[in-house]
Amino acid sequence: MTVSRHINRQNNKRRRRRKTLLIILAVFVVLAGCAATYGVYLTKKLQNVTDHAQNQLTRGDKSDLRTEQVDPVKDNFSILFLGIDKRENEPARSDAMVLATFNHGSNKVKMVSIPRDSKVQIVDPTGTRDYGISKITHAHAYGDANDNQGVDYTVATVEKLFDIPVDYYVQVDFKAFVKIINALGGVKMDVPVRLVTQNSKDKTGNDAIVLEPGMQTLNGEQALSVVRNRKSPGSGGDFGRGLRQMEMIEAIVKKSTQLSSVTKYGNMIDSLNGHFQTNLTFGQLLSLRKYAGSLSSIDSMQLKGTDDSSTGVYYYTLDQSYLQEVSSELQNQLGVTPTATDGAGSDADPSDDPTGQSRAASPKATH
């Protein structure tokens, strides 16, 4: 039984209520399609925003797990989407992570949501530091504190976790998310349980956003609280938050593609200005249009694991056998072969080796 069929069986009720694509990916696909469909003005506006957002990885244009640079117009490729929580005088952390793989031949997209507290080996892409085992969200913070290489560290850590090349990334801060939702005039979503979340604008910690269960129209701050909350009773922790992040897509895609939203596309694009960075060029971004028709049939996966506070620090300990299954599906989607001798992640108990493992050199994967 494939991972995707297993997910369908486990979460059939949820899957009937949602299209499965990352919030950021949905916005980019919609905007890319809209820019091309609704004229030169929007196309130029999106190009200007994308040009200002260019930020290349220190490794260059090609993953170390590739023999050649990929071309998204004709090759299979992957994109890591990051939602960043940036606080004053602190390194940024990746609060939402989704890895999407695109198959050129089938026009299919597979994606996996990575819980922020997943217990993984942190990889320094320069090979000079050993951070050992930590939460995957810390990869960005470690890198940010070292020459602003937060994305580089996160990409390298995700590549090791799944044993696949990460070709591109798109990083958006949560201010952009709030602005996009507000530009749309809010989105409708069925809130599953009572959620109490701190307002992102509140620095005192005394102001909370309280949402009661039920279908309702959410503004930007309310929508952000839905996709970030993991501590309210019944919210499901990291796993539940990952599901809500993907459930939000139905609302965003549905609202974005309504005829009444056409006049709002310019404001949506403006919302991204100064709040995202990527190594995708504008031309490469437009190539995502071909996958827009697959929005309703994308295979989504949520990493399974267990809550673990035995050390006094909360971790989400990944199910290693399921991680291997997910990695295999992503490798097949990209048409690459496993390169790591120990497979995806690590089958060893990380607590047995608090310093982690050194990053071993491995053969390259081809596209």
HUJO-V812049 format. One record per residue. N is the residue number from 0. RES is the residue in one small letter. SS is DSSP state (h for helix, s for strand, l for the rest). PHI is phi in radians with two decimals (999 if undefined). Layout:
n-><N & N>
res-><RES & RES>
ss-><SS & SS>
phi-><PHI & PHI>
This chain:
n-><0 & 1 & 2 & 3 & 4 & 5 & 6 & 7 & 8 & 9 & 10 & 11 & 12 & 13 & 14 & 15 & 16 & 17 & 18 & 19 & 20 & 21 & 22 & 23 & 24 & 25 & 26 & 27 & 28 & 29 & 30 & 31 & 32 & 33 & 34 & 35 & 36 & 37 & 38 & 39 & 40 & 41 & 42 & 43 & 44 & 45 & 46 & 47 & 48 & 49 & 50 & 51 & 52 & 53 & 54 & 55 & 56 & 57 & 58 & 59 & 60 & 61 & 62 & 63 & 64 & 65 & 66 & 67 & 68 & 69 & 70 & 71 & 72 & 73 & 74 & 75 & 76 & 77 & 78 & 79 & 80 & 81 & 82 & 83 & 84 & 85 & 86 & 87 & 88 & 89 & 90 & 91 & 92 & 93 & 94 & 95 & 96 & 97 & 98 & 99 & 100 & 101 & 102 & 103 & 104 & 105 & 106 & 107 & 108 & 109 & 110 & 111 & 112 & 113 & 114 & 115 & 116 & 117 & 118 & 119 & 120 & 121 & 122 & 123 & 124 & 125 & 126 & 127 & 128 & 129 & 130 & 131 & 132 & 133 & 134 & 135 & 136 & 137 & 138 & 139 & 140 & 141 & 142 & 143 & 144 & 145 & 146 & 147 & 148 & 149 & 150 & 151 & 152 & 153 & 154 & 155 & 156 & 157 & 158 & 159 & 160 & 161 & 162 & 163 & 164 & 165 & 166 & 167 & 168 & 169 & 170 & 171 & 172 & 173 & 174 & 175 & 176 & 177 & 178 & 179 & 180 & 181 & 182 & 183 & 184 & 185 & 186 & 187 & 188 & 189 & 190 & 191 & 192 & 193 & 194 & 195 & 196 & 197 & 198 & 199 & 200 & 201 & 202 & 203 & 204 & 205 & 206 & 207 & 208 & 209 & 210 & 211 & 212 & 213 & 214 & 215 & 216 & 217 & 218 & 219 & 220 & 221 & 222 & 223 & 224 & 225 & 226 & 227 & 228 & 229 & 230 & 231 & 232 & 233 & 234 & 235 & 236 & 237 & 238 & 239 & 240 & 241 & 242 & 243 & 244 & 245 & 246 & 247 & 248 & 249 & 250 & 251 & 252 & 253 & 254 & 255 & 256 & 257 & 258 & 259 & 260 & 261 & 262 & 263 & 264 & 265 & 266 & 267 & 268 & 269 & 270 & 271 & 272 & 273 & 274 & 275 & 276 & 277 & 278 & 279 & 280 & 281 & 282 & 283 & 284 & 285 & 286 & 287 & 288 & 289 & 290 & 291 & 292 & 293 & 294 & 295 & 296 & 297 & 298 & 299 & 300 & 301 & 302 & 303 & 304 & 305 & 306 & 307 & 308 & 309 & 310 & 311 & 312 & 313 & 314 & 315 & 316 & 317 & 318 & 319 & 320 & 321 & 322 & 323 & 324 & 325 & 326 & 327 & 328 & 329 & 330 & 331 & 332 & 333 & 334 & 335 & 336 & 337 & 338 & 339 & 340 & 341 & 342 & 343 & 344 & 345 & 346 & 347 & 348 & 349 & 350 & 351 & 352 & 353 & 354 & 355 & 356 & 357 & 358 & 359 & 360 & 361 & 362 & 363 & 364 & 365 & 366>
res-><m & t & v & s & r & h & i & n & r & q & n & n & k & r & r & r & r & r & k & t & l & l & i & i & l & a & v & f & v & v & l & a & g & c & a & a & t & y & g & v & y & l & t & k & k & l & q & n & v & t & d & h & a & q & n & q & l & t & r & g & d & k & s & d & l & r & t & e & q & v & d & p & v & k & d & n & f & s & i & l & f & l & g & i & d & k & r & e & n & e & p & a & r & s & d & a & m & v & l & a & t & f & n & h & g & s & n & k & v & k & m & v & s & i & p & r & d & s & k & v & q & i & v & d & p & t & g & t & r & d & y & g & i & s & k & i & t & h & a & h & a & y & g & d & a & n & d & n & q & g & v & d & y & t & v & a & t & v & e & k & l & f & d & i & p & v & d & y & y & v & q & v & d & f & k & a & f & v & k & i & i & n & a & l & g & g & v & k & m & d & v & p & v & r & l & v & t & q & n & s & k & d & k & t & g & n & d & a & i & v & l & e & p & g & m & q & t & l & n & g & e & q & a & l & s & v & v & r & n & r & k & s & p & g & s & g & g & d & f & g & r & g & l & r & q & m & e & m & i & e & a & i & v & k & k & s & t & q & l & s & s & v & t & k & y & g & n & m & i & d & s & l & n & g & h & f & q & t & n & l & t & f & g & q & l & l & s & l & r & k & y & a & g & s & l & s & s & i & d & s & m & q & l & k & g & t & d & d & s & s & t & g & v & y & y & y & t & l & d & q & s & y & l & q & e & v & s & s & e & l & q & n & q & l & g & v & t & p & t & a & t & d & g & a & g & s & d & a & d & p & s & d & d & p & t & g & q & s & r & a & a & s & p & k & a & t & h>
ss-><l & l & h & h & h & h & h & h & h & h & l & h & h & h & h & h & h & l & l & l & l & l & h & h & h & h & h & h & h & h & h & h & h & h & h & h & h & l & l & h & h & h & h & h & h & h & h & h & h & h & h & h & l & s & l & l & l & l & l & l & l & l & l & l & l & s & l & l & l & l & l & l & l & l & l & l & s & s & s & s & s & s & s & s & s & l & l & l & l & l & l & l & s & s & s & s & s & s & s & s & s & s & s & l & l & l & l & s & s & s & s & s & s & l & l & l & l & s & s & s & s & l & l & l & l & l & l & l & l & l & l & l & s & s & s & l & h & h & h & h & h & h & h & h & l & l & l & l & l & h & h & h & h & h & h & h & h & h & h & h & h & h & l & l & l & l & l & s & s & s & s & s & s & h & h & h & h & h & h & h & h & h & h & l & l & l & s & s & s & s & s & l & l & l & s & s & s & s & l & l & l & l & l & l & l & l & l & s & s & s & s & l & l & s & s & s & s & s & l & h & h & h & h & h & h & h & h & h & l & l & l & l & l & l & l & l & h & h & h & h & h & h & h & h & h & h & h & h & h & h & h & h & h & h & h & h & l & l & h & h & h & h & h & h & h & h & h & h & h & h & h & h & l & l & l & s & s & s & l & l & l & h & h & h & h & h & h & h & h & h & h & h & h & h & h & h & h & l & s & s & s & s & l & l & s & s & s & s & l & l & l & l & l & l & s & s & s & s & l & h & h & h & h & h & h & h & h & h & h & h & h & h & h & h & l & l & l & l & l & l & l & l & l & l & l & l & l & l & l & h & h & h & l & l & l & l & l & l & l & l & l & l & l & l & s & l & l>
phi-><999 & -1.31 & -1.04 & -1.10 & -1.16 & -1.09 & -1.07 & -1.02 & -1.22 & -1.23 & -2.17 & -1.01 & -1.13 & -1.20 & -1.12 & -1.20 & -1.67 & -2.48 & -1.48 & -2.01 & -2.73 & -1.04 & -0.90 & -1.16 & -1.06 & -1.05 & -1.06 & -1.19 & -1.12 & -1.08 & -1.16 & -1.08 & -1.17 & -1.18 & -1.05 & -1.28 & -1.45 & -1.84 & 1.95 & -1.14 & -1.04 & -1.19 & -1.06 & -1.15 & -1.10 & -1.16 & -1.11 & -1.08 & -1.12 & -1.16 & -1.06 & -1.30 & -1.64 & -1.10 & -2.62 & -1.35 & -1.28 & -1.14 & -1.24 & 1.80 & -1.41 & -2.18 & -1.11 & -1.13 & -1.64 & -2.01 & -1.52 & -2.42 & -1.21 & -1.46 & -2.10 & -1.10 & -1.26 & -2.30 & -2.00 & -1.27 & -2.71 & -2.29 & -2.32 & -1.72 & -1.77 & -2.17 & -1.81 & -1.84 & -1.79 & -1.91 & -1.98 & -1.06 & 1.10 & -2.31 & -1.10 & -1.26 & -2.13 & -1.50 & -1.59 & -2.47 & -2.38 & -2.37 & -1.80 & -2.04 & -2.03 & -2.09 & -1.81 & -1.13 & -1.16 & -1.72 & 1.06 & -1.62 & -2.17 & -2.05 & -2.45 & -2.33 & -1.55 & -1.90 & -1.00 & -1.10 & -1.67 & -1.01 & -1.48 & -2.43 & -1.47 & -1.43 & -1.95 & -1.55 & -1.10 & -1.45 & 1.32 & -1.68 & -2.20 & -2.08 & -1.62 & 1.17 & -1.69 & -2.79 & -1.27 & -1.13 & -1.10 & -1.28 & -1.01 & -1.15 & -1.14 & -1.05 & -1.18 & -1.10 & -1.36 & -2.09 & 1.07 & 0.92 & -1.85 & -0.99 & -1.16 & -1.03 & -1.13 & -1.15 & -1.05 & -1.10 & -1.18 & -1.19 & -1.05 & -1.19 & -1.05 & -1.79 & 1.00 & -2.43 & -1.27 & -1.80 & -1.44 & -2.38 & -2.47 & -2.34 & -2.04 & -2.26 & -1.52 & -1.29 & -1.12 & -1.13 & -1.03 & -1.06 & -1.16 & -1.12 & -1.08 & -1.15 & -1.10 & -1.39 & 1.44 & 1.58 & -2.32 & -1.61 & -2.66 & -1.54 & -1.30 & -1.30 & -2.48 & -1.17 & -2.08 & -2.09 & -2.35 & -1.15 & -1.15 & -1.14 & -1.52 & -1.59 & -1.69 & -1.54 & 1.42 & -1.70 & -1.77 & -2.16 & -1.68 & -1.97 & -2.08 & -1.55 & -1.09 & 2.23 & -1.25 & -2.81 & -1.60 & -1.84 & -1.45 & -1.04 & -1.13 & -1.16 & -1.10 & -1.10 & -1.13 & -1.16 & -1.52 & -1.87 & -1.18 & -2.46 & -1.97 & -1.17 & -0.96 & 1.46 & -1.35 & 1.51 & 1.06 & -1.08 & -1.14 & -1.12 & -1.13 & -1.06 & -1.14 & -1.17 & -1.06 & -1.39 & -1.17 & -1.08 & -1.07 & -0.96 & -1.16 & -1.20 & -1.12 & -1.06 & -1.23 & -1.14 & -1.63 & -1.26 & -1.02 & -1.18 & -1.59 & -0.98 & -1.25 & -1.73 & -1.09 & -1.06 & -1.17 & -1.11 & -1.13 & -1.05 & -1.11 & -1.41 & -1.05 & 1.44 & -2.12 & -2.55 & -2.47 & -2.80 & -1.84 & -1.42 & -1.32 & -1.08 & -1.09 & -1.17 & -1.07 & -1.12 & -1.16 & -1.20 & -0.98 & -1.11 & -1.65 & -1.07 & -1.22 & -1.67 & -1.00 & -1.57 & -2.25 & -1.35 & -1.45 & -2.01 & -2.32 & -2.10 & -1.04 & -1.57 & -3.07 & -2.31 & -1.29 & -2.46 & -2.11 & -1.12 & -1.60 & 1.64 & -2.09 & -1.31 & -2.30 & -1.83 & -1.49 & -1.27 & -1.29 & -1.15 & -1.19 & -1.23 & -1.02 & -1.10 & -1.09 & -1.08 & -1.03 & -1.10 & -1.12 & -1.17 & -1.09 & -1.13 & -1.09 & -1.50 & 1.29 & -2.00 & -1.88 & -1.01 & -2.01 & -1.41 & -1.22 & -1.80 & 1.30 & -1.21 & 1.07 & -2.67 & -1.37 & -1.30 & -1.26 & -1.00 & -1.17 & -1.33 & -2.43 & -1.11 & -1.55 & 1.31 & -2.10 & -1.25 & -1.39 & -1.40 & -1.21 & -2.50 & -1.04 & -1.38 & -1.77 & -1.78 & -1.72>
